[in-house]
């Protein structure tokens, strides 16, 4: 699973990734390069939901389904930042020891964030195995959610983004994007199907891997049942992943 720009083991520096399009470029390049006889099911986790939405806007004909795993789900009437801004209306204390700063040149200074050990332990990995939390603390990188850039963008379009089937996987114990906010986004912009993993924290791939795998296989079987194309599933993680 390739990483997004300046995330995971991607060697780019955050200072060289100043826009949301820059950040999403690795995903966009892979989707664009798909052969004509292949379509892909994209799985976006957390902030990764914004990247798969962008891919759906740019290459709807190449995507069989877009799966939002406790992820930000933008709509077609407001700037892409809207669903993130609504979450940030919560008290600042919600983010505990997360550090918010700026980076880049003086005239273009996007906000960055670095989740702190307390936030990771109590708000992200609280139901995940302790060894995974320990690994996350050692691998976490400063990142950005490119809010100013996303606020300046036009809404995604009904003719392209909305033409791709959307499925949302709700994680019932998520404290990073709480279930209330997940369900508000679903009400704000309807999806084809909603699945729920009640026992999952924000890192469902770690806290409830079997349940998540079952959900993804069910979605894939439905998406490709009559498709006739080759099947690929790509997962794109969000800002708290390692």
Order of alpha helices (4+ residues) and beta strands (2+ residues): alpha-beta-alpha-beta-alpha-beta-beta-alpha-alpha-beta-alpha-beta-alpha-alpha-beta
